[in-house]
Amino acid sequence: MSELVSVRCKGVIFDMDGTLVDSTQVVELAWGSWAVRHKIPVEDVLSFSHGRPTIATLEHFLPGRDHSEELDELSRFEETQTEGILAVPGAAEVLHTLQKQNYPWAIVTSAWRKLAEIRVIAAGLPLPKVIVPIDEIRNGKPDPEGFLHAAEQLGVVPEECIVFEDTRPGIEAGLSAGMQVVGLLTTYSAQNLRHRPLIGDFRDVAIRREGEFLKIELSDQSQRSGERDQKQIGRSSPAETA
């Protein structure tokens, strides 16, 4: 069951993994290998890590250690693994519409810049002029710093931005930034996201200009609370764990 929801904005900000990019295969390989090596249940690691920077996950499961070597190892692995990386359905069409009409848009990700660019290109998506990666801010999601920084670079006030996110930490970051937020059911169920509106993917989105604003029409899937529990698109990347 869905209903049509319309929102207006002047700038659009996207999360990357699980939102624009389906990196499930790489994510599960990276975190799965790490979890097995440390004898930690893989599902526990995947469940916790999504929506958080890599270092937060490492410190959560192995507190008080020097994680620099494992961070480097995870980084090298992810930068060389592009097989199986795909665009989330409908994402390419939405981004091309934004670019064609010269609408302001950005990506805010917990991946570092190099990896973000590798993944977006591997998915066949265009790169925005504004990317805010984890290595260029101090505080990752659920802190709003990344979204506020993106809005500043776009020249759009936060309350006139709309955020697309697939995790609860990302949703919280967008809300804390004072932005409108749309959740995606690509990774977690509606029950886990605890937010409205929600879309299945970008096939539920239509964008057009309405004066100085963008009018975004959404097929809200908020009632589908039990249908897509933990589908695992883009889940818990050691890089873009948000």
PASE-589626 format. One record per residue: z, x, y negated of N, C-alpha, C in turn; residue in three letters; residue number from 1. Coordinates in steps of 0.001 Angstrom, whole numbers, plus 500000, padded with zeros to 6 digits. Layout:
N
<<Z,X,Y>,<Z,X,Y>,<Z,X,Y>,'ALA',NUM>,
...
//
This chain:
242
<<500000,500846,501188>,<500000,500000,500000>,<500000,500884,498759>,'MET',1>,
<<499117,500602,497794>,<499043,501404,496578>,<498839,500495,495378>,'SER',2>,
<<499121,501026,494204>,<498875,500304,492974>,<498295,501262,491950>,'GLU',3>,
<<497517,500735,491020>,<496877,501562,490013>,<497848,501850,488877>,'LEU',4>,
<<498006,503136,488562>,<498872,503576,487464>,<498032,504390,486492>,'VAL',5>,
<<498163,504119,485206>,<497430,504869,484192>,<498396,505662,483320>,'SER',6>,
<<498077,506911,483076>,<498863,507757,482185>,<497921,508439,481212>,'VAL',7>,
<<498476,508858,480075>,<497671,509554,479073>,<498304,510907,478777>,'ARG',8>,
<<497474,511879,478491>,<497972,513211,478189>,<496922,513978,477400>,'CYS',9>,
<<497292,515178,476958>,<496348,516068,476287>,<496167,517384,477025>,'LYS',10>,
<<496991,517622,478038>,<496878,518829,478837>,<497333,518564,480256>,'GLY',11>,
<<496707,519254,481213>,<497018,519048,482624>,<497458,520373,483228>,'VAL',12>,
<<498593,520364,483943>,<499139,521576,484555>,<499314,521335,486050>,'ILE',13>,
<<498812,522278,486837>,<498855,522154,488284>,<499716,523247,488904>,'PHE',14>,
<<500469,522884,489925>,<500997,523848,490873>,<499802,524364,491680>,'ASP',15>,
<<499987,525419,492488>,<498877,525934,493275>,<498990,525553,494746>,'MET',16>,
<<499782,526290,495540>,<499850,526023,496976>,<500397,524629,497248>,'ASP',17>,
<<499669,523886,498086>,<500090,522537,498427>,<499649,521511,497419>,'GLY',18>,
<<499202,521960,496253>,<498738,521050,495212>,<497233,521180,495034>,'THR',19>,
<<496767,522359,494655>,<495329,522616,494562>,<494792,523287,495820>,'LEU',20>,
<<495616,524127,496428>,<495162,524972,497536>,<495960,524675,498798>,'VAL',21>,
<<495247,524497,499898>,<495878,524356,501208>,<495884,525732,501866>,'ASP',22>,
<<497046,526374,501859>,<497192,527717,502436>,<498092,527692,503665>,'SER',23>,
<<498128,526557,504346>,<499031,526368,505472>,<498949,527485,506500>,'THR',24>,
<<497736,527851,506866>,<497555,528836,507935>,<498192,530175,507585>,'GLN',25>,
<<497940,530653,506363>,<498498,531935,505932>,<500009,531850,505804>,'VAL',26>,
<<500474,530755,505246>,<501904,530559,505028>,<502678,530593,506343>,'VAL',27>,
<<502200,529858,507314>,<502916,529788,508584>,<502895,531125,509316>,'GLU',28>,
<<501801,531858,509200>,<501741,533187,509805>,<502748,534130,509150>,'LEU',29>,
<<502783,534125,507823>,<503644,535055,507086>,<505123,534762,507314>,'ALA',30>,
<<505543,533532,507029>,<506953,533201,507189>,<507347,533121,508656>,'TRP',31>,
<<506417,532681,509503>,<506728,532589,510926>,<507049,533943,511522>,'GLY',32>,
<<506231,534951,511185>,<506477,536307,511676>,<507804,536842,511161>,'SER',33>,
<<508071,536592,509893>,<509333,537063,509291>,<510535,536409,509960>,'TRP',34>,
<<510451,535107,510195>,<511575,534377,510800>,<511846,534862,512222>,'ALA',35>,
<<510789,535054,512990>,<510962,535533,514372>,<511596,536916,514384>,'VAL',36>,
<<511138,537778,513479>,<511682,539139,513424>,<513177,539136,513154>,'ARG',37>,
<<513641,538188,512354>,<515055,538126,511997>,<515831,537090,512818>,'HIS',38>,
<<515163,536511,513814>,<515800,535551,514720>,<516387,534362,513964>,'LYS',39>,
<<515590,533863,513038>,<515955,532684,512254>,<514970,531575,512624>,'ILE',40>,
<<515431,530347,512852>,<514503,529263,513191>,<513398,529112,512149>,'PRO',41>,
<<512164,529124,512615>,<511021,529076,511704>,<511056,527829,510825>,'VAL',42>,
<<511374,526685,511416>,<511387,525442,510640>,<512419,525482,509522>,'GLU',43>,
<<513544,526162,509752>,<514546,526285,508693>,<513989,527073,507515>,'ASP',44>,
<<513274,528141,507825>,<512702,528981,506772>,<511623,528219,506011>,'VAL',45>,
<<510723,527556,506751>,<509642,526817,506102>,<510184,525678,505246>,'LEU',46>,
<<511199,525009,505739>,<511774,523892,505000>,<512428,524340,503700>,'SER',47>,
<<513138,525470,503749>,<513842,525930,502550>,<512899,526565,501537>,'PHE',48>,
<<511938,527324,502008>,<511194,528222,501125>,<510223,527519,500198>,'SER',49>,
<<509696,526373,500611>,<508673,525746,499787>,<509252,525246,498478>,'HIS',50>,
<<508588,525633,497396>,<509058,525279,496068>,<509945,526325,495445>,'GLY',51>,
<<510113,527469,496120>,<510983,528529,495607>,<510278,529878,495658>,'ARG',52>,
<<510610,530783,494747>,<510059,532137,494816>,<510491,532836,496103>,'PRO',53>,
<<509671,533771,496552>,<509928,534491,497799>,<511314,535104,497845>,'THR',54>,
<<511696,535769,496759>,<512974,536473,496756>,<514128,535505,496960>,'ILE',55>,
<<514006,534276,496479>,<515071,533287,496652>,<515274,532967,498134>,'ALA',56>,
<<514174,532896,498880>,<514273,532625,500316>,<514868,533809,501059>,'THR',57>,
<<514415,535005,500725>,<514954,536196,501382>,<516454,536318,501137>,'LEU',58>,
<<516880,536082,499921>,<518300,536205,499606>,<519119,535073,500220>,'GLU',59>,
<<518496,533910,500389>,<519215,532787,500993>,<519545,533074,502456>,'HIS',60>,
<<518565,533569,503192>,<518766,533785,504626>,<519373,535149,504941>,'PHE',61>,
<<519116,536135,504087>,<519659,537475,504305>,<520269,537984,503003>,'LEU',62>,
<<521403,537425,502613>,<521998,537780,501322>,<522531,539210,501299>,'PRO',63>,
<<522557,539788,500105>,<523186,541084,499902>,<522405,542272,500418>,'GLY',64>,
<<521102,542097,500668>,<520283,543190,501171>,<519274,543650,500128>,'ARG',65>,
<<518713,544825,500353>,<517590,545307,499564>,<516317,544754,500197>,'ASP',66>,
<<515635,543845,499495>,<514469,543167,500054>,<513146,543772,499588>,'HIS',67>,
<<513183,544884,498895>,<511962,545423,498300>,<510893,545738,499340>,'SER',68>,
<<511299,546304,500479>,<510312,546664,501506>,<509644,545425,502091>,'GLU',69>,
<<510442,544388,502364>,<509853,543177,502936>,<509022,542420,501900>,'GLU',70>,
<<509408,542462,500653>,<508586,541858,499613>,<507217,542520,499552>,'LEU',71>,
<<507193,543839,499621>,<505925,544567,499608>,<505084,544219,500832>,'ASP',72>,
<<505743,544126,501983>,<505023,543812,503216>,<504406,542418,503163>,'GLU',73>,
<<505193,541442,502712>,<504681,540079,502592>,<503538,540007,501577>,'LEU',74>,
<<503672,540763,500493>,<502635,540762,499458>,<501322,541303,499995>,'SER',75>,
<<501384,542431,500693>,<500162,543025,501245>,<499497,542080,502237>,'ARG',76>,
<<500303,541436,503069>,<499751,540508,504052>,<499010,539365,503370>,'PHE',77>,
<<499644,538755,502393>,<499048,537582,501757>,<497799,537912,500950>,'GLU',78>,
<<497775,539067,500323>,<496619,539430,499514>,<495379,539699,500363>,'GLU',79>,
<<495557,539957,501646>,<494419,540260,502513>,<494059,539113,503450>,'THR',80>,
<<494825,538030,503416>,<494582,536897,504311>,<494015,535717,503518>,'GLN',81>,
<<492730,535472,503677>,<492105,534336,502984>,<491459,533354,503957>,'THR',82>,
<<491395,533711,505225>,<490796,532809,506200>,<491638,531539,506337>,'GLU',83>,
<<490966,530411,506289>,<491663,529139,506443>,<492175,528552,505149>,'GLY',84>,
<<492006,529258,504031>,<492425,528718,502741>,<491370,527734,502244>,'ILE',85>,
<<491804,526531,501919>,<490902,525457,501524>,<491404,524789,500251>,'LEU',86>,
<<490504,524100,499586>,<490914,523261,498460>,<491513,521968,498981>,'ALA',87>,
<<492562,521490,498362>,<493100,520167,498676>,<492022,519130,498349>,'VAL',88>,
<<491827,518124,499197>,<490761,517146,498964>,<490774,516562,497552>,'PRO',89>,
<<489604,516573,496924>,<489441,516023,495589>,<489760,516980,494466>,'GLY',90>,
<<490406,518127,494775>,<490811,519058,493717>,<489612,519642,492986>,'ALA',91>,
<<488582,520032,493730>,<487409,520643,493094>,<486773,519681,492097>,'ALA',92>,
<<486648,518418,492482>,<486027,517442,491588>,<486837,517253,490310>,'GLU',93>,
<<488156,517175,490444>,<489011,517003,489262>,<488918,518218,488339>,'VAL',94>,
<<488975,519417,488904>,<488915,520620,488078>,<487567,520780,487399>,'LEU',95>,
<<486506,520478,488097>,<485182,520588,487488>,<485015,519575,486356>,'HIS',96>,
<<485608,518405,486507>,<485585,517422,485415>,<486320,517957,484202>,'THR',97>,
<<487489,518543,484414>,<488261,519109,483304>,<487484,520230,482615>,'LEU',98>,
<<486877,521100,483409>,<486131,522211,482821>,<484892,521731,482074>,'GLN',99>,
<<484164,520820,482670>,<482934,520325,482062>,<483201,519682,480714>,'LYS',100>,
<<484313,518975,480607>,<484662,518285,479371>,<485542,519131,478446>,'GLN',101>,
<<485808,520371,478870>,<486621,521298,478071>,<488019,520755,477795>,'ASN',102>,
<<488606,520094,478798>,<489976,519627,478692>,<490931,520797,478967>,'TYR',103>,
<<492042,520890,478244>,<493011,521971,478503>,<493714,521791,479849>,'PRO',104>,
<<493680,522836,480700>,<494394,522776,481974>,<494872,524165,482352>,'TRP',105>,
<<495892,524196,483205>,<496520,525461,483571>,<497079,525366,484979>,'ALA',106>,
<<497392,526525,485535>,<498097,526618,486814>,<499426,527328,486578>,'ILE',107>,
<<500503,526756,487100>,<501818,527394,487081>,<502244,527574,488532>,'VAL',108>,
<<502423,528820,488948>,<502625,529103,490352>,<503712,530140,490594>,'THR',109>,
<<504331,530069,491751>,<505303,531079,492149>,<504646,532245,492860>,'SER',110>,
<<503328,532246,492909>,<502593,533432,493342>,<502459,534393,492165>,'ALA',111>,
<<502314,535680,492464>,<502003,536628,491401>,<500531,536456,491025>,'TRP',112>,
<<500123,536992,489862>,<498786,536716,489322>,<497673,537106,490291>,'ARG',113>,
<<497741,538290,490860>,<496666,538744,491746>,<496480,537785,492908>,'LYS',114>,
<<497566,537374,493534>,<497462,536477,494674>,<496966,535099,494246>,'LEU',115>,
<<497441,534624,493108>,<496988,533319,492622>,<495473,533305,492450>,'ALA',116>,
<<494933,534343,491844>,<493493,534403,491632>,<492749,534519,492951>,'GLU',117>,
<<493287,535306,493897>,<492659,535435,495217>,<492582,534079,495905>,'ILE',118>,
<<493677,533323,495868>,<493721,532056,496592>,<492848,530987,495942>,'ARG',119>,
<<492871,530911,494639>,<492048,529906,493952>,<490573,530167,494233>,'VAL',120>,
<<490165,531411,494142>,<488765,531762,494413>,<488416,531515,495880>,'ILE',121>,
<<489318,531881,496803>,<489071,531674,498226>,<488893,530197,498556>,'ALA',122>,
<<489568,529332,497807>,<489458,527894,498020>,<488214,527304,497371>,'ALA',123>,
<<487445,528147,496661>,<486232,527675,496011>,<486482,526904,494734>,'GLY',124>,
<<487627,527144,494106>,<487996,526442,492884>,<487794,527336,491663>,'LEU',125>,
<<487566,526737,490496>,<487431,527541,489272>,<488781,528057,488795>,'PRO',126>,
<<488762,529220,488163>,<489982,529767,487563>,<490159,529207,486160>,'LEU',127>,
<<491356,528775,485821>,<491591,528304,484452>,<491763,529474,483493>,'PRO',128>,
<<491692,529186,482219>,<491968,530216,481215>,<493448,530569,481192>,'LYS',129>,
<<494285,529620,481571>,<495734,529825,481531>,<496311,529754,482943>,'VAL',130>,
<<496870,530859,483403>,<497648,530905,484643>,<499012,531492,484299>,'ILE',131>,
<<500068,530827,484721>,<501422,531347,484539>,<501981,531666,485916>,'VAL',132>,
<<501926,532931,486332>,<502418,533321,487652>,<503871,533762,487591>,'PRO',133>,
<<504475,533930,488754>,<505900,534256,488816>,<506202,535631,488238>,'ILE',134>,
<<505235,536547,488278>,<505504,537904,487796>,<505410,538028,486284>,'ASP',135>,
<<505144,536920,485593>,<505048,536967,484137>,<506084,536078,483449>,'GLU',136>,
<<507041,535568,484231>,<508159,534806,483668>,<509450,535300,484315>,'ILE',137>,
<<510569,534904,483762>,<511864,535352,484288>,<512417,534400,485337>,'ARG',138>,
<<512183,533094,485161>,<512815,532097,486027>,<511782,531205,486689>,'ASN',139>,
<<511811,531169,488024>,<510895,530310,488761>,<511407,528888,488873>,'GLY',140>,
<<510583,528021,489431>,<510964,526629,489654>,<512204,526563,490554>,'LYS',141>,
<<513124,525660,490287>,<513032,524461,489451>,<513292,524667,487962>,'PRO',142>,
<<513408,525906,487504>,<513520,526147,486064>,<512206,525754,485389>,'ASP',143>,
<<512249,525161,484188>,<511027,524695,483516>,<510259,525782,482772>,'PRO',144>,
<<510733,527034,482810>,<510132,528081,481986>,<508615,528182,482154>,'GLU',145>,
<<508142,528172,483388>,<506708,528331,483624>,<505891,527223,482984>,'GLY',146>,
<<506346,525992,483104>,<505614,524872,482532>,<505638,524914,481001>,'PHE',147>,
<<506772,525267,480429>,<506853,525359,478976>,<505954,526464,478443>,'LEU',148>,
<<505888,527565,479172>,<505029,528672,478771>,<503559,528249,478839>,'HIS',149>,
<<503195,527503,479876>,<501816,527024,480008>,<501447,526090,478859>,'ALA',150>,
<<502339,525155,478537>,<502070,524223,477444>,<501854,524966,476133>,'ALA',151>,
<<502673,525992,475901>,<502527,526783,474676>,<501164,527457,474623>,'GLU',152>,
<<500728,528022,475748>,<499425,528692,475772>,<498267,527704,475623>,'GLN',153>,
<<498446,526488,476137>,<497408,525470,476008>,<497364,524878,474599>,'LEU',154>,
<<498445,525058,473844>,<498523,524463,472522>,<498800,522974,472571>,'GLY',155>,
<<499515,522531,473610>,<499832,521119,473792>,<501345,520977,473893>,'VAL',156>,
<<501921,520020,473184>,<503367,519836,473262>,<503736,519335,474667>,'VAL',157>,
<<504920,519705,475172>,<505282,519359,476556>,<505166,517881,476883>,'PRO',158>,
<<505590,517010,475970>,<505575,515583,476283>,<504160,515014,476384>,'GLU',159>,
<<503150,515789,475972>,<501766,515343,476110>,<501043,516073,477238>,'GLU',160>,
<<501831,516703,478113>,<501286,517346,479314>,<501617,516517,480543>,'CYS',161>,
<<500744,516597,481541>,<501021,515994,482834>,<500982,517081,483891>,'ILE',162>,
<<501925,517041,484806>,<502080,518048,485858>,<501772,517421,487212>,'VAL',163>,
<<501044,518154,488051>,<500824,517758,489444>,<501560,518741,490337>,'PHE',164>,
<<502461,518227,491176>,<503339,519066,492003>,<503544,518449,493381>,'GLU',165>,
<<503780,519302,494383>,<503959,518800,495748>,<505362,519017,496297>,'ASP',166>,
<<506290,519572,495509>,<507647,519812,496000>,<508683,519279,495021>,'THR',167>,
<<509868,519056,495531>,<510950,518585,494662>,<511339,519624,493602>,'ARG',168>,
<<511467,520931,493941>,<511764,521903,492867>,<510704,521908,491771>,'PRO',169>,
<<509431,521760,492150>,<508376,521723,491144>,<508447,520472,490292>,'GLY',170>,
<<508722,519344,490931>,<508881,518094,490183>,<510034,518207,489197>,'ILE',171>,
<<511150,518777,489653>,<512307,518939,488773>,<511974,519842,487594>,'GLU',172>,
<<511196,520892,487836>,<510808,521802,486756>,<509974,521075,485712>,'ALA',173>,
<<509021,520265,486165>,<508188,519520,485231>,<508975,518510,484428>,'GLY',174>,
<<509867,517792,485098>,<510693,516816,484391>,<511618,517490,483387>,'LEU',175>,
<<512203,518620,483783>,<513094,519349,482876>,<512341,519867,481658>,'SER',176>,
<<511035,520114,481820>,<510210,520563,480692>,<509846,519409,479762>,'ALA',177>,
<<510204,518189,480142>,<509897,517024,479323>,<508486,516506,479519>,'GLY',178>,
<<507886,516826,480664>,<506501,516449,480926>,<506427,515252,481869>,'MET',179>,
<<505288,514575,481857>,<504999,513574,482862>,<504665,514306,484167>,'GLN',180>,
<<505117,513777,485284>,<504908,514454,486564>,<504340,513482,487589>,'VAL',181>,
<<503326,513955,488311>,<502750,513221,489431>,<503001,514046,490692>,'VAL',182>,
<<503584,513431,491702>,<503831,514127,492954>,<502690,513937,493936>,'GLY',183>,
<<502478,514931,494793>,<501467,514853,495839>,<502124,514780,497212>,'LEU',184>,
<<501591,513916,498061>,<502102,513759,499417>,<501383,514697,500387>,'LEU',185>,
<<501008,515866,499930>,<500310,516834,500765>,<501259,517663,501620>,'THR',186>,
<<502518,517721,501237>,<503471,518586,501928>,<504690,517824,502422>,'THR',187>,
<<505241,516948,501597>,<506447,516203,501946>,<506221,514704,501779>,'TYR',188>,
<<507086,513926,502396>,<507011,512469,502304>,<507553,511993,500961>,'SER',189>,
<<507260,510743,500656>,<507781,510133,499434>,<509302,510145,499424>,'ALA',190>,
<<509908,509953,500587>,<511369,509968,500678>,<511937,511320,500272>,'GLN',191>,
<<511266,512391,500669>,<511736,513726,500311>,<511470,514069,498853>,'ASN',192>,
<<510360,513582,498310>,<510022,513915,496924>,<510861,513118,495924>,'LEU',193>,
<<511248,511896,496290>,<512105,511055,495433>,<511541,510957,494016>,'ARG',194>,
<<510302,510530,493929>,<509634,510497,492625>,<508527,509451,492636>,'HIS',195>,
<<508208,508959,491449>,<507055,508106,491228>,<506399,508521,489916>,'ARG',196>,
<<505068,508465,489829>,<504106,508072,490859>,<503814,509203,491839>,'PRO',197>,
<<503241,508836,492980>,<502826,509785,494009>,<501388,509488,494411>,'LEU',198>,
<<500631,510552,494704>,<499273,510375,495202>,<499142,511083,496552>,'ILE',199>,
<<498179,510637,497365>,<497938,511314,498630>,<497314,512672,498405>,'GLY',200>,
<<496274,512702,497582>,<495618,513932,497141>,<494763,513557,495933>,'ASP',201>,
<<493875,514435,495508>,<493153,514186,494255>,<492010,513181,494383>,'PHE',202>,
<<491781,512686,495591>,<490855,511565,495725>,<491456,510293,495153>,'ARG',203>,
<<492762,510328,494872>,<493449,509192,494259>,<493502,509307,492740>,'ASP',204>,
<<492686,510202,492158>,<492748,510481,490719>,<491378,510302,490079>,'VAL',205>,
<<491352,509652,488920>,<490142,509556,488096>,<490513,509935,486668>,'ALA',206>,
<<489676,510745,486028>,<489977,511235,484683>,<488833,510895,483738>,'ILE',207>,
<<489172,510432,482542>,<488170,510213,481505>,<488824,510344,480141>,'ARG',208>,
<<488002,510564,479131>,<488524,510705,477773>,<488769,509330,477161>,'ARG',209>,
<<489859,509243,476414>,<490179,508025,475666>,<490654,508456,474285>,'GLU',210>,
<<489728,508580,473364>,<490051,509111,472050>,<490439,510569,472156>,'GLY',211>,
<<491576,510939,471580>,<492033,512327,471645>,<492823,512621,472920>,'GLU',212>,
<<493017,511625,473749>,<493787,511783,474978>,<492881,511804,476208>,'PHE',213>,
<<493443,512287,477307>,<492855,512093,478622>,<493523,510879,479236>,'LEU',214>,
<<492738,509981,479786>,<493301,508869,480532>,<493145,509192,482009>,'LYS',215>,
<<494265,509243,482711>,<494259,509557,484136>,<494710,508332,484903>,'ILE',216>,
<<493825,507848,485761>,<494141,506691,486594>,<494496,507177,487991>,'GLU',217>,
<<495618,506694,488502>,<496166,507141,489781>,<496313,505971,490731>,'LEU',218>,
<<495947,506204,491976>,<496257,505237,493025>,<497616,505619,493591>,'SER',219>,
<<498656,504992,493061>,<500031,505373,493392>,<500373,505002,494835>,'ASP',220>,
<<500814,506029,495595>,<501128,505855,497009>,<502640,505888,497270>,'GLN',221>,
<<503426,505557,496265>,<504881,505708,496382>,<505497,504897,497509>,'SER',222>,
<<504849,503846,497923>,<505415,502993,498968>,<505214,503565,500364>,'GLN',223>,
<<504448,504644,500474>,<504151,505212,501790>,<505234,506191,502216>,'ARG',224>,
<<506482,505799,502108>,<507594,506727,502272>,<507718,507306,503667>,'SER',225>,
<<507266,506609,504683>,<507461,507130,506018>,<506196,507607,506701>,'GLY',226>,
<<505078,507598,505985>,<503809,507816,506652>,<503402,509269,506788>,'GLU',227>,
<<503866,510140,505861>,<503336,511496,505857>,<504444,512534,505819>,'ARG',228>,
<<505478,512298,506586>,<506644,513175,506552>,<506263,514599,506945>,'ASP',229>,
<<506379,515514,505979>,<506173,516936,506210>,<504832,517240,506849>,'GLN',230>,
<<503753,516960,506160>,<502424,517206,506700>,<502035,518675,506705>,'LYS',231>,
<<502683,519492,505972>,<502514,520950,506003>,<501282,521466,505292>,'GLN',232>,
<<500719,520815,504341>,<499660,521449,503555>,<500324,522376,502563>,'ILE',233>,
<<499932,523645,502589>,<500413,524621,501623>,<501879,524863,501667>,'GLY',234>,
<<502517,524715,502790>,<503957,524711,502769>,<504538,526117,502740>,'ARG',235>,
<<505571,526271,501972>,<506471,527408,501893>,<505840,528781,501955>,'SER',236>,
<<504868,529009,501099>,<504256,530331,501065>,<505228,531374,500572>,'SER',237>,
<<505257,532558,501215>,<506100,533612,500702>,<505689,534035,499312>,'PRO',238>,
<<504503,533656,498902>,<504060,534005,497573>,<504217,532807,496677>,'ALA',239>,
<<503488,531777,496935>,<503508,530587,496115>,<504525,529641,496656>,'GLU',240>,
<<505678,530031,496849>,<506631,529084,497337>,<507043,528232,496170>,'THR',241>,
<<506084,527586,495629>,<506258,526561,494642>,<504965,526129,494111>,'ALA',242>,
//
